[in-house]
């Protein structure tokens, strides 16, 4: 009797399939990013800052510049991590050590602090005031565009030991540490100069008007008194000792000079003309040089 091979074929097919499944490599599944624990950032703290003048309970309301540096505890240059020009800023900072700097013009205060989360309140004390300067001639204010000031810090016996600010305009507020300062006021561009020693008190604006004894003269080279001025004339103004105070070119240039005696030399082409004159404080006028004078 012949046996059917069909059942044996099914068994062989089943066994071969099982072997293939058994020999297949296992597939590994990488964990997703969501499954990796992420570090939790430390809670930031809020630092509330304010500043007062020494001996004054009221906070400073303007003129402050705040900078917060990371305190690395070594000699390396600290990095600025926050900055504000608000009078009383609230700064969010991560936990760590910091250096807070409050600048008030040329004055400042510094303090170290540690942030560990939560709220931190710091008030810095600044020993500073301010100067407000102006100029006048015979009680008449000098226009701000005609006068400038330089502020010096005395060093030893030298009142002009160190220049703090030059080209300060009239009416400008200059914030300074408490102390004595030497101020030089220049009216015009020649020798009309006044000096004063001024004291700056903490929390106060020291206002000072420096009185000049000077005048502004208009120089002219003319053929006759009251005549038309020659264009392109070169003028030199000298002291009685022969020192040149000012040199200008034009038909009628103006010069501001301190009270006193002077000589003016006018050059027109190959011709040279001179005249002596006197400056009276507060008396602005024309100074004519006759083209016939030698």
KALINQUI-V394147 format. One record per pair of residues at least 4 apart in sequence whose ideal C-beta (glycine too) atoms are under 6 Angstrom apart, sorted by the first residue. I is the first residue (numbers start at 1). J is the second residue. Records with the same first field share a line. If there is no record, write none. Layout:
I->J + J
This chain:
31->35
42->94 + 95
43->117
44->92 + 94
45->93 + 115 + 117 + 118 + 120
46->90 + 92 + 119
47->91 + 93 + 120
48->90 + 121
49->66 + 89 + 122
50->59 + 88 + 123
51->60 + 64 + 102 + 124 + 126
52->56 + 59 + 125
53->202 + 203
54->125 + 127 + 202
56->203
60->64
61->87
63->104 + 175
64->87 + 102 + 104
65->85 + 103
66->84 + 89 + 102
67->80 + 83 + 101
68->81 + 82 + 98 + 100
69->78 + 80 + 99
70->78 + 79 + 81
71->97 + 98 + 99
72->76
82->91
84->89
93->115
95->115 + 116 + 117
96->115
97->114
98->113
99->112
100->111
101->110
102->109 + 124
103->108
104->126 + 128 + 175
105->175
106->176
107->126 + 128 + 177
109->124 + 126
111->124
113->122
115->120
127->178 + 202
128->177
129->200 + 201 + 202 + 204
130->173 + 175 + 205
131->174 + 206
132->173 + 205 + 207
133->149 + 208
134->170 + 209
135->142 + 147 + 185 + 187 + 210
136->140 + 141 + 142 + 209 + 211
137->212 + 282
138->282
142->146 + 147 + 187
144->169 + 170
147->170 + 187
148->167 + 186
149->168 + 183 + 185
150->166 + 184
151->164 + 165 + 181 + 183
152->160 + 163 + 182
153->161 + 162 + 164
154->159 + 161 + 182
155->161 + 162
159->182
160->182
168->172
176->200
178->200 + 202
180->199
181->198
182->197
183->196 + 198
184->195
185->194 + 210
186->193
187->192 + 212 + 214 + 256
188->192 + 256
190->245 + 246 + 255 + 256 + 257
191->245 + 258
192->212 + 214 + 256 + 258
194->210 + 212
196->210
198->206 + 208
200->206
213->259 + 281
214->256 + 258
215->279 + 283 + 284
216->254 + 256 + 284
217->255 + 287
218->252 + 254 + 286
219->235 + 253 + 287
220->229 + 252 + 286 + 288
221->230 + 233 + 266 + 268 + 289 + 291
222->227 + 229 + 288
223->227 + 291
229->251 + 252
230->268
231->251
233->266 + 268
234->249 + 267
235->248 + 264 + 266
236->244 + 247 + 265
237->245 + 246 + 262 + 264
238->242 + 244 + 263
239->243
240->261
246->255
248->253
257->279
259->279 + 281
260->279
261->278
262->277
263->276
264->275
265->274
266->273 + 289
267->272
273->289 + 291 + 293
275->289
277->287
